[in-house]
């Protein structure tokens, strides 16, 4: 009885963590700011699920597999976040370069017309 209550509380916390992260992603204006809200859903929620599995199953094969999966997720999260932010910045830089090139082309065309 007490195990079920603890498991339910842990899973409820995991769901609330993901819901709060989703709300933060929906509200924030830029992709870089949104990325900060993905971290709790990617790290904290899986740990809560792992704890719920541990409370329910005890030391078991399922607990070991869940632990391994969570460790991989936690280890990969910083690298994925870093790669994502680099891709966002590269995309923004490319868009800014394209805008600057378009402005320079417009200025060059105006100067050419003035000379003609």
ZAMARGU-4260 file (C-alpha; in steps of 0.2 Angstrom, whole numbers, plus 5000, padded with zeros to 4 digits):
<rodrens>
0) 5000/5000/5000 | 5014/5012/5005 | 5024/5008/4989 | 5009/5011/4978 | 5007/5029/4986
5) 5026/5033/4984 | 5026/5027/4966 | 5010/5037/4962 | 5018/5052/4970 | 5035/5050/4961
10) 5026/5047/4944 | 5014/5062/4947 | 5030/5073/4951 | 5037/5067/4934 | 5022/5071/4925
15) 5021/5089/4933 | 5039/5091/4929 | 5036/5087/4910 | 5020/5098/4910 | 5030/5113/4918
20) 5044/5111/4905 | 5031/5110/4891 | 5023/5126/4897 | 5040/5135/4898 | 5044/5129/4880
25) 5027/5136/4874 | 5029/5153/4883 | 5047/5157/4879 | 5051/5168/4864 | 5067/5161/4857
30) 5074/5144/4853 | 5089/5146/4864 | 5078/5151/4879 | 5066/5136/4876 | 5081/5124/4877
35) 5083/5128/4895 | 5065/5122/4899 | 5069/5105/4890 | 5082/5100/4903 | 5070/5096/4917
40) 5060/5085/4906 | 5076/5076/4900 | 5084/5074/4916 | 5073/5076/4931 | 5058/5067/4925
45) 5067/5051/4920 | 5076/5051/4937 | 5059/5052/4946 | 5052/5037/4935 | 5068/5027/4939
50) 5064/5030/4958 | 5046/5025/4955 | 5052/5009/4946 | 5064/5005/4960 | 5051/5008/4973
55) 5039/4996/4964 | 5051/4983/4958 | 5065/4984/4971 | 5082/4978/4965 | 5077/4968/4949
60) 5082/4966/4931 | 5069/4980/4926 | 5077/4992/4939 | 5094/4989/4931 | 5088/4992/4913
65) 5079/5007/4919 | 5095/5013/4928 | 5105/5010/4912 | 5093/5020/4901 | 5092/5035/4913
70) 5111/5035/4915 | 5113/5036/4896 | 5100/5050/4895 | 5108/5060/4909 | 5125/5058/4900
75) 5119/5062/4883 | 5108/5077/4889 | 5123/5090/4890 | 5130/5085/4873 | 5113/5086/4864
80) 5109/5103/4872 | 5126/5109/4866 | 5124/5103/4849 | 5106/5110/4848 | 5112/5127/4853
85) 5126/5127/4841 | 5114/5122/4827 | 5102/5136/4832 | 5116/5149/4832 | 5123/5143/4816
90) 5106/5145/4808 | 5103/5162/4815 | 5120/5167/4809 | 5116/5161/4792 | 5100/5170/4791
95) 5109/5186/4797 | 5122/5184/4784 | 5108/5182/4770 | 5099/5198/4776 | 5115/5208/4776
100) 5119/5201/4759 | 5102/5206/4753 | 5104/5224/4760 | 5121/5226/4752 | 5114/5220/4735
105) 5100/5233/4737 | 5112/5247/4741 | 5124/5242/4727 | 5109/5242/4715 | 5104/5259/4721
110) 5122/5266/4719 | 5122/5258/4701 | 5106/5267/4697 | 5112/5284/4703 | 5128/5282/4692
115) 5118/5278/4677
</rodrens>
